Amino acid sequence: KVDTLIVDSIVAKPTKGEKAFWNGRIGWWVKVATLNKRHPVNVPLEVNPYFERKFQTATLQGVVQLTLVRDSHGQPSNIAISLVAKTPDAETRPSGKELAIDFGVIHALFATNEGQLLGQKMTLRLAELDAILTLYTAKLQKAGISLKSDPYYRQLQKRISQVFSPGRYGGVSHVLYRLKLACRKDSLKRRRFLGSPMN
């Protein structure tokens, strides 16, 4: 069971609004297919300033992301619709230091060709939380208790998400900043790791 679904333009097709609606708060429309043939519905999307800035130098992907929003009790309360944009890669720089990185290693988030292991504390903390979550999940499933309805299960999930956020462990952005310093030049490219937690 997942709370996120990616659908293509056959099911949901986004279009840019040509006129201002709701005092300019509506910027996009998503035409969603229904079970009634030739009777789609148009869902309005509020303007997202960050997305609009990125969209100036990006292209719209042919998919839409649907996310099930849950309340504080873990019950479904809403559906969030997100557009997906593809930003161009940075141009290859003819000069500067080259640095190779690898991810998915056991004891760190990233490893470089110079022997640096970055994100070790983050990886260790994730392993600890994962061990607790695995045992607790098995306990709930054996008792026939819904995972999403259990407060402690949701708390563990939140704590795992917080590991990736800026804070005690620095977050992924801090690790990438250290990589940038190692390169000494801003030559890192933005990449999309489809199908992995790094996306």
Secondary structure, DSSP 8 states (H G I E B T S, - for coil): --SEEEEETTTEEEEEEEEEETTTTEEEEEEE--SSTT--EEEEEE--HHHHHHHTT-EEEEEEEEEEEE-TTS-EEEEEEEEEEE-------SSS----EEE--SS-SEEETTS-EE-HHHHHHHHHHHHHHHHHHHHHHHHT--STT-HHHHHHHHHHHHHTSSSTT-HHHHHHHHHHHHHSS--------TTSTT-
